[in-house]
Amino acid sequence: MSSSSSSLTHSITLPIQPNDPVRVAAAAGVSSSDFRRVLDFLVDAIDSCLFKNWLRNLESENGILANGTMTLKQVHIQGVDMFGRRIGFLKFKADIFDKETGHKVPGIVFARGPAVAVLILLESDGETYAVLTEQVRVPTGKIVLELPAGMLDDDKGDFVGTAVREVEEEIGIKLKKEDMVDLTAFLDPSTGHRIFPSPGGCDEEMSMFLYRRQVEQETITQLQGKQTGLREHGEFIKVQLVPYRELWRRTADAKVLIGIGLYEMAQREGLLPRH
């Protein structure tokens, strides 16, 4: 990828369209410092870069640009949210055109990168419970009951390690990596073994893990209603345990419903290890 830059515009050349450079520009309201951060991460790759990940997906085997029928002309950076020294969220508009018709494909992107979710099933006294978190979710305007989940902090791709860490932070229990089952690994290779919760507007690609364990009833009692989360990160979390037989109708969280689907199908096909 080659590049040249001026103040609030930048030009990049993608290997897949070497004769058609892509213009990257800051939209109104984006500061020069935020735009420079995006360019620094893009060119120097000094940290995890949401923009670079999106470009890689465009050029991948199943990417939009793979068969040569479409071209990326311009990217408008509209918003940058920093998580410390790294870019946490990035919003941009991409101008991608169909070469035959000249029509533009709708392309507003909220980029947050890869993430994980964990379906935890605890069995006790003949009942199986799913462990959920009750969280304040400002974008929905609601308190949402959902699976423990979180974003990857870097570009090393440690999905299972992130899953274990998120469970410890959100639920307060320690899991072992070797006890985790990657449910998304059972998907067809063409999917990249990830799920896209909201592909119409967000690049988030998620790995879904399963953890199952027999526990004493005392553990169920201790977890129910437990207050957890990293308060310094704005996390206000209450643990809720729901009987698995009721889970599919107790929450509208897409992660829960996807987890149920993957778990049930993998179990039906005999793909899950014995526990």
MIVOFI-661073 format. One line per field, with one value per residue: residue number from 1; residue in three letters; x, y, z of N, C-alpha, C in turn. Coordinates in steps of 0.02 Angstrom, whole numbers. Layout:
<pts>
nr = [NUM  ...]
rest = [ALA  ...]
n_X = [X  ...]
n_Y = [Y  ...]
n_Z = [Z  ...]
ca_X = [X  ...]
ca_Y = [Y  ...]
ca_Z = [Z  ...]
c_X = [X  ...]
c_Y = [Y  ...]
c_Z = [Z  ...]
</pts>
This chain:
<pts>
nr = [1  2  3  4  5  6  7  8  9  10  11  12  13  14  15  16  17  18  19  20  21  22  23  24  25  26  27  28  29  30  31  32  33  34  35  36  37  38  39  40  41  42  43  44  45  46  47  48  49  50  51  52  53  54  55  56  57  58  59  60  61  62  63  64  65  66  67  68  69  70  71  72  73  74  75  76  77  78  79  80  81  82  83  84  85  86  87  88  89  90  91  92  93  94  95  96  97  98  99  100  101  102  103  104  105  106  107  108  109  110  111  112  113  114  115  116  117  118  119  120  121  122  123  124  125  126  127  128  129  130  131  132  133  134  135  136  137  138  139  140  141  142  143  144  145  146  147  148  149  150  151  152  153  154  155  156  157  158  159  160  161  162  163  164  165  166  167  168  169  170  171  172  173  174  175  176  177  178  179  180  181  182  183  184  185  186  187  188  189  190  191  192  193  194  195  196  197  198  199  200  201  202  203  204  205  206  207  208  209  210  211  212  213  214  215  216  217  218  219  220  221  222  223  224  225  226  227  228  229  230  231  232  233  234  235  236  237  238  239  240  241  242  243  244  245  246  247  248  249  250  251  252  253  254  255  256  257  258  259  260  261  262  263  264  265  266  267  268  269  270  271  272  273  274  275]
rest = [MET  SER  SER  SER  SER  SER  SER  LEU  THR  HIS  SER  ILE  THR  LEU  PRO  ILE  GLN  PRO  ASN  ASP  PRO  VAL  ARG  VAL  ALA  ALA  ALA  ALA  GLY  VAL  SER  SER  SER  ASP  PHE  ARG  ARG  VAL  LEU  ASP  PHE  LEU  VAL  ASP  ALA  ILE  ASP  SER  CYS  LEU  PHE  LYS  ASN  TRP  LEU  ARG  ASN  LEU  GLU  SER  GLU  ASN  GLY  ILE  LEU  ALA  ASN  GLY  THR  MET  THR  LEU  LYS  GLN  VAL  HIS  ILE  GLN  GLY  VAL  ASP  MET  PHE  GLY  ARG  ARG  ILE  GLY  PHE  LEU  LYS  PHE  LYS  ALA  ASP  ILE  PHE  ASP  LYS  GLU  THR  GLY  HIS  LYS  VAL  PRO  GLY  ILE  VAL  PHE  ALA  ARG  GLY  PRO  ALA  VAL  ALA  VAL  LEU  ILE  LEU  LEU  GLU  SER  ASP  GLY  GLU  THR  TYR  ALA  VAL  LEU  THR  GLU  GLN  VAL  ARG  VAL  PRO  THR  GLY  LYS  ILE  VAL  LEU  GLU  LEU  PRO  ALA  GLY  MET  LEU  ASP  ASP  ASP  LYS  GLY  ASP  PHE  VAL  GLY  THR  ALA  VAL  ARG  GLU  VAL  GLU  GLU  GLU  ILE  GLY  ILE  LYS  LEU  LYS  LYS  GLU  ASP  MET  VAL  ASP  LEU  THR  ALA  PHE  LEU  ASP  PRO  SER  THR  GLY  HIS  ARG  ILE  PHE  PRO  SER  PRO  GLY  GLY  CYS  ASP  GLU  GLU  MET  SER  MET  PHE  LEU  TYR  ARG  ARG  GLN  VAL  GLU  GLN  GLU  THR  ILE  THR  GLN  LEU  GLN  GLY  LYS  GLN  THR  GLY  LEU  ARG  GLU  HIS  GLY  GLU  PHE  ILE  LYS  VAL  GLN  LEU  VAL  PRO  TYR  ARG  GLU  LEU  TRP  ARG  ARG  THR  ALA  ASP  ALA  LYS  VAL  LEU  ILE  GLY  ILE  GLY  LEU  TYR  GLU  MET  ALA  GLN  ARG  GLU  GLY  LEU  LEU  PRO  ARG  HIS]
n_X = [42  38  64  23  17  -79  -140  -284  -321  -288  -203  -216  -154  -222  -174  -260  -324  -226  -215  -305  -312  -363  -450  -435  -522  -553  -708  -821  -799  -713  -565  -397  -301  -365  -387  -256  -215  -287  -225  -93  -106  -148  -42  78  47  54  -26  -176  -284  -432  -470  -375  -406  -533  -502  -426  -525  -603  -521  -508  -537  -677  -711  -780  -713  -653  -686  -671  -777  -819  -768  -671  -680  -672  -650  -731  -686  -778  -792  -698  -658  -559  -482  -389  -227  -261  -366  -533  -671  -726  -798  -851  -882  -896  -861  -909  -917  -1017  -945  -1003  -1133  -1110  -1169  -1177  -1141  -1230  -1142  -1106  -1008  -990  -856  -791  -722  -654  -735  -792  -905  -982  -1067  -1119  -1154  -1217  -1239  -1347  -1421  -1508  -1552  -1514  -1427  -1412  -1287  -1302  -1277  -1335  -1346  -1317  -1361  -1332  -1348  -1466  -1554  -1598  -1595  -1508  -1519  -1395  -1268  -1107  -979  -855  -735  -589  -431  -317  -220  -183  -263  -312  -437  -497  -428  -469  -604  -602  -549  -649  -758  -711  -701  -833  -918  -851  -795  -669  -610  -541  -439  -433  -554  -646  -759  -758  -890  -912  -815  -867  -934  -948  -794  -796  -857  -762  -762  -828  -959  -1074  -1151  -1224  -1219  -1263  -1227  -1116  -947  -916  -855  -881  -827  -901  -910  -925  -955  -966  -1018  -1031  -1102  -1117  -1271  -1253  -1162  -1242  -1331  -1244  -1200  -1315  -1383  -1266  -1158  -1051  -913  -806  -796  -722  -715  -840  -931  -1075  -1135  -1246  -1259  -1359  -1447  -1525  -1643  -1599  -1696  -1788  -1722  -1723  -1831  -1819  -1740  -1696  -1571  -1460  -1344  -1368  -1471  -1408  -1307  -1382  -1435  -1317  -1265  -1368  -1375  -1244  -1241  -1342  -1281  -1181  -1057  -1001  -884  -878  -927]
n_Y = [-59  103  279  455  616  762  903  877  776  623  501  335  182  35  -136  -215  -131  -54  51  145  255  283  410  479  572  701  727  866  938  844  843  899  833  713  658  642  543  433  419  394  269  198  205  179  74  64  21  -71  -66  -11  35  -20  -156  -159  -126  -238  -336  -293  -330  -465  -642  -660  -529  -364  -301  -403  -473  -379  -304  -195  -35  58  225  338  384  451  513  522  522  497  400  389  260  276  263  206  186  173  174  204  304  310  356  265  275  171  104  24  -40  -66  -5  117  157  201  106  95  150  178  166  101  70  -49  -164  -332  -448  -540  -663  -755  -902  -960  -1103  -1170  -1312  -1378  -1474  -1540  -1438  -1324  -1175  -1017  -894  -726  -549  -398  -245  -68  5  129  162  92  145  72  -46  -192  -368  -482  -585  -614  -515  -437  -321  -351  -301  -278  -312  -444  -552  -637  -718  -815  -792  -662  -687  -764  -669  -568  -634  -653  -519  -471  -565  -621  -746  -868  -941  -1078  -1081  -1200  -1258  -1194  -1190  -1156  -1102  -1038  -1092  -1201  -1155  -1132  -1122  -1013  -910  -857  -899  -818  -714  -589  -471  -353  -318  -221  -95  -99  -152  -252  -410  -567  -693  -836  -916  -1066  -1119  -1247  -1316  -1418  -1370  -1328  -1292  -1184  -1103  -1053  -976  -881  -813  -757  -601  -534  -394  -326  -283  -157  -15  100  99  131  28  -46  -176  -311  -477  -604  -756  -869  -996  -1116  -1170  -1068  -968  -923  -839  -738  -626  -496  -490  -508  -584  -682  -756  -799  -875  -979  -1039  -1083  -1169  -1266  -1322  -1370  -1464  -1550  -1602  -1675  -1617  -1563  -1573  -1699  -1672]
n_Z = [0  -49  -12  1  76  125  219  272  189  102  6  -47  -113  -163  -173  -249  -337  -419  -511  -479  -368  -197  -117  41  156  278  352  380  540  593  680  642  717  756  630  587  676  627  502  543  606  498  404  476  559  702  801  842  704  645  520  432  447  391  258  224  227  119  13  24  -10  -19  -28  -63  -168  -234  -356  -455  -505  -439  -370  -253  -219  -133  39  178  328  471  610  760  899  1037  1132  1256  1195  1078  932  965  919  753  630  465  292  145  -27  -140  -299  -425  -567  -691  -695  -636  -521  -348  -202  -51  92  239  379  540  629  735  750  787  901  1048  1117  1250  1284  1430  1517  1659  1754  1876  2001  1911  1828  1697  1684  1603  1600  1612  1577  1646  1578  1561  1414  1318  1176  1142  1229  1334  1472  1452  1442  1418  1333  1409  1341  1233  1161  1058  1114  1042  890  887  881  982  1018  1104  1224  1251  1272  1390  1479  1476  1533  1663  1704  1689  1747  1853  1871  1846  1698  1604  1461  1388  1413  1339  1203  1035  954  833  754  693  584  404  310  221  288  368  495  586  654  596  681  645  498  409  451  532  558  646  688  757  872  941  1093  1193  1358  1474  1631  1778  1931  2108  2195  2276  2207  2103  2177  2231  2118  2061  2035  2064  2077  1960  1847  1772  1850  1825  1689  1652  1667  1724  1792  1816  1865  1797  1809  1703  1675  1553  1467  1458  1398  1262  1248  1340  1318  1201  1149  1018  1020  1115  1054  936  994  1053  937  869  967  984  854  836  937  894  779  834  864  976  1111  1239  1407]
ca_X = [0  77  25  50  -34  -77  -167  -342  -335  -236  -214  -187  -160  -234  -146  -312  -341  -165  -220  -362  -300  -420  -442  -460  -530  -588  -771  -828  -804  -658  -506  -336  -265  -398  -374  -186  -212  -310  -173  -36  -121  -153  22  132  22  84  -74  -233  -312  -497  -473  -336  -443  -587  -472  -408  -587  -622  -478  -505  -566  -748  -719  -819  -672  -616  -698  -657  -837  -831  -707  -674  -655  -658  -672  -739  -682  -829  -786  -645  -660  -498  -480  -319  -184  -283  -432  -585  -725  -713  -856  -833  -925  -856  -891  -894  -959  -1021  -913  -1047  -1188  -1088  -1207  -1141  -1170  -1234  -1083  -1088  -978  -969  -804  -770  -676  -672  -760  -808  -960  -977  -1126  -1099  -1208  -1201  -1288  -1352  -1483  -1552  -1570  -1459  -1436  -1369  -1262  -1309  -1261  -1384  -1303  -1344  -1341  -1356  -1374  -1535  -1596  -1626  -1552  -1513  -1495  -1357  -1211  -1043  -948  -807  -694  -518  -394  -259  -228  -150  -312  -321  -508  -514  -400  -513  -666  -589  -540  -712  -799  -685  -717  -905  -954  -813  -772  -611  -616  -480  -443  -444  -624  -689  -775  -772  -948  -906  -768  -906  -962  -911  -735  -809  -879  -707  -776  -851  -1028  -1082  -1215  -1261  -1177  -1288  -1199  -1058  -899  -902  -857  -879  -820  -947  -883  -969  -923  -1014  -989  -1074  -1086  -1162  -1324  -1226  -1132  -1297  -1356  -1194  -1195  -1378  -1387  -1200  -1137  -982  -895  -753  -829  -681  -729  -911  -969  -1119  -1159  -1276  -1262  -1424  -1448  -1590  -1647  -1586  -1758  -1825  -1676  -1738  -1884  -1809  -1702  -1692  -1501  -1445  -1290  -1400  -1509  -1359  -1275  -1429  -1438  -1254  -1259  -1417  -1357  -1182  -1260  -1379  -1235  -1132  -993  -976  -847  -912  -905]
ca_Y = [0  165  335  522  651  833  916  837  726  572  457  269  137  -34  -185  -245  -82  -13  109  186  275  299  472  478  642  715  762  925  923  802  884  878  785  648  632  620  479  382  410  363  199  167  201  151  14  62  -8  -101  -16  -31  51  -70  -218  -152  -130  -308  -372  -275  -363  -536  -686  -645  -457  -326  -283  -463  -494  -325  -270  -133  3  106  289  387  371  512  500  565  525  456  396  357  222  284  278  172  204  127  174  246  309  339  341  239  281  112  107  -31  -16  -73  43  181  171  195  60  128  129  212  113  110  19  -63  -219  -399  -454  -608  -673  -820  -935  -999  -1146  -1202  -1364  -1390  -1505  -1557  -1378  -1290  -1102  -975  -837  -665  -486  -344  -186  -5  13  195  165  67  179  22  -94  -252  -432  -507  -628  -581  -501  -383  -309  -366  -240  -269  -347  -509  -602  -685  -718  -855  -757  -606  -714  -782  -607  -533  -670  -638  -450  -458  -614  -632  -815  -882  -998  -1102  -1079  -1266  -1278  -1154  -1219  -1104  -1122  -1011  -1133  -1250  -1124  -1144  -1079  -952  -858  -833  -924  -762  -692  -517  -455  -299  -302  -164  -32  -106  -202  -299  -482  -595  -764  -857  -972  -1103  -1147  -1286  -1343  -1438  -1330  -1336  -1243  -1125  -1060  -1020  -925  -828  -774  -722  -532  -508  -332  -332  -234  -109  50  152  97  145  -34  -56  -241  -357  -545  -636  -825  -885  -1067  -1120  -1185  -1006  -917  -897  -789  -692  -568  -481  -484  -551  -630  -739  -797  -831  -927  -1035  -1072  -1119  -1224  -1319  -1356  -1408  -1521  -1597  -1634  -1713  -1584  -1538  -1622  -1722  -1635]
ca_Z = [0  -52  11  4  115  139  285  291  137  97  -52  -38  -171  -143  -221  -291  -389  -420  -556  -458  -299  -154  -80  110  176  340  344  423  611  615  691  608  760  750  562  585  711  580  452  575  616  432  370  517  594  768  847  808  658  619  450  396  448  343  192  212  211  51  -36  38  -61  -25  -20  -113  -226  -257  -426  -502  -532  -400  -354  -198  -243  -81  107  218  400  502  683  791  972  1061  1195  1274  1139  1018  906  989  869  694  586  401  234  90  -93  -181  -359  -472  -628  -750  -695  -609  -461  -284  -153  15  129  301  420  609  636  803  747  810  969  1070  1163  1281  1310  1489  1541  1723  1770  1948  2024  1855  1790  1663  1686  1562  1638  1572  1610  1638  1568  1534  1344  1297  1107  1138  1277  1379  1508  1410  1467  1361  1347  1421  1277  1234  1102  1062  1129  997  826  891  865  1036  1032  1163  1281  1265  1299  1460  1517  1481  1582  1730  1720  1691  1789  1913  1876  1803  1653  1573  1388  1360  1423  1295  1137  986  914  765  716  656  523  342  304  183  335  409  562  627  640  590  714  612  440  370  472  576  536  700  675  824  887  994  1131  1239  1418  1513  1692  1834  1991  2165  2197  2309  2155  2069  2223  2238  2056  2045  2058  2083  2045  1934  1796  1787  1857  1795  1617  1642  1665  1780  1770  1864  1838  1800  1785  1675  1653  1480  1431  1450  1375  1195  1249  1395  1298  1129  1130  961  1038  1149  1006  893  1034  1058  872  857  1016  969  792  847  978  851  732  872  857  1040  1152  1299  1466]
c_X = [44  33  61  -3  -24  -113  -225  -365  -276  -253  -179  -198  -167  -205  -198  -336  -284  -170  -276  -354  -364  -405  -473  -463  -567  -652  -773  -836  -750  -595  -445  -298  -297  -385  -303  -177  -233  -255  -111  -47  -124  -85  74  112  52  35  -129  -267  -376  -500  -434  -372  -500  -560  -452  -469  -610  -585  -473  -541  -640  -763  -755  -779  -640  -625  -690  -716  -852  -765  -720  -642  -633  -685  -674  -738  -728  -823  -734  -653  -599  -510  -407  -278  -209  -352  -482  -641  -706  -775  -834  -884  -880  -894  -867  -944  -958  -996  -960  -1101  -1166  -1125  -1166  -1179  -1173  -1178  -1064  -1067  -964  -920  -784  -727  -700  -693  -775  -871  -956  -1045  -1104  -1160  -1184  -1257  -1287  -1420  -1532  -1575  -1508  -1475  -1388  -1350  -1263  -1287  -1315  -1344  -1342  -1317  -1371  -1381  -1446  -1582  -1625  -1572  -1562  -1483  -1460  -1301  -1151  -1006  -898  -768  -623  -481  -337  -271  -194  -199  -323  -395  -525  -487  -444  -578  -658  -584  -607  -758  -776  -705  -792  -943  -918  -792  -715  -622  -548  -490  -462  -515  -672  -698  -794  -830  -944  -856  -804  -937  -919  -851  -747  -833  -822  -713  -791  -924  -1029  -1150  -1257  -1224  -1201  -1257  -1135  -1013  -887  -908  -840  -868  -865  -921  -936  -927  -977  -980  -1044  -1053  -1135  -1214  -1301  -1195  -1186  -1323  -1309  -1190  -1257  -1380  -1321  -1184  -1064  -968  -840  -784  -790  -689  -802  -954  -1009  -1159  -1189  -1282  -1333  -1419  -1519  -1591  -1641  -1650  -1800  -1785  -1698  -1791  -1876  -1770  -1703  -1620  -1485  -1391  -1319  -1432  -1463  -1324  -1318  -1430  -1376  -1247  -1305  -1398  -1294  -1196  -1297  -1334  -1180  -1062  -962  -939  -888  -884  -930]
c_Y = [62  223  401  564  726  843  870  792  680  528  390  228  66  -82  -212  -197  -32  50  157  205  294  363  463  550  647  752  822  905  878  844  857  827  716  617  606  554  422  367  376  288  163  155  163  87  7  33  -41  -49  -41  -20  0  -137  -217  -157  -202  -349  -356  -315  -439  -577  -674  -570  -424  -312  -343  -480  -439  -288  -205  -100  51  171  335  364  437  492  548  571  477  459  357  320  224  304  245  196  152  119  222  246  342  319  321  247  223  111  41  -7  -17  -19  113  201  160  148  97  104  173  159  138  53  12  -127  -284  -400  -527  -606  -744  -843  -980  -1037  -1183  -1251  -1378  -1418  -1517  -1498  -1348  -1215  -1069  -914  -775  -604  -435  -279  -126  3  76  196  140  106  133  -13  -161  -312  -468  -555  -587  -574  -445  -378  -332  -301  -228  -310  -415  -566  -654  -684  -756  -822  -698  -630  -732  -720  -571  -567  -655  -567  -439  -504  -625  -704  -826  -945  -1017  -1103  -1147  -1291  -1241  -1190  -1162  -1127  -1096  -1050  -1186  -1221  -1141  -1098  -1014  -895  -826  -854  -867  -748  -616  -498  -402  -276  -244  -98  -37  -163  -257  -372  -518  -670  -780  -920  -1002  -1126  -1183  -1315  -1364  -1398  -1347  -1280  -1178  -1077  -1021  -963  -866  -784  -731  -652  -500  -445  -337  -275  -187  -40  106  154  110  84  -42  -119  -280  -426  -574  -707  -842  -960  -1071  -1131  -1122  -953  -884  -843  -737  -629  -559  -474  -534  -603  -692  -785  -833  -888  -988  -1075  -1114  -1179  -1282  -1358  -1398  -1470  -1574  -1636  -1674  -1682  -1563  -1592  -1641  -1685  -1668]
c_Z = [0  -32  3  37  114  204  304  234  132  37  -38  -101  -146  -195  -270  -345  -394  -463  -536  -384  -262  -114  -11  134  242  325  391  495  638  621  654  650  756  682  557  621  665  529  481  584  549  401  410  553  664  819  806  765  627  543  408  393  396  271  175  193  140  -2  -26  -16  -73  -20  -77  -176  -260  -331  -477  -529  -496  -384  -296  -220  -187  -14  145  291  435  578  708  866  995  1127  1218  1214  1074  996  929  939  813  650  521  347  177  24  -136  -238  -397  -539  -688  -752  -672  -546  -398  -237  -86  60  187  351  491  623  709  807  777  883  985  1113  1189  1307  1367  1514  1603  1741  1845  1965  1968  1813  1759  1661  1637  1604  1592  1613  1595  1636  1543  1463  1316  1225  1100  1182  1330  1420  1475  1446  1410  1382  1367  1354  1284  1170  1113  1071  1081  934  827  879  918  1058  1096  1227  1301  1296  1373  1503  1528  1532  1653  1751  1731  1738  1855  1924  1826  1763  1627  1498  1359  1369  1378  1228  1090  941  843  723  676  592  463  337  267  228  373  481  611  609  638  620  678  550  398  390  511  552  587  678  740  824  946  1028  1177  1298  1458  1575  1741  1895  2047  2163  2231  2260  2118  2112  2228  2176  2043  2077  2077  2043  2024  1885  1820  1789  1824  1719  1602  1638  1730  1765  1829  1830  1848  1772  1764  1656  1577  1441  1418  1412  1310  1195  1304  1377  1223  1106  1074  977  1072  1099  956  930  1041  993  858  904  999  906  800  889  937  804  768  869  923  1079  1213  1360  1530]
</pts>
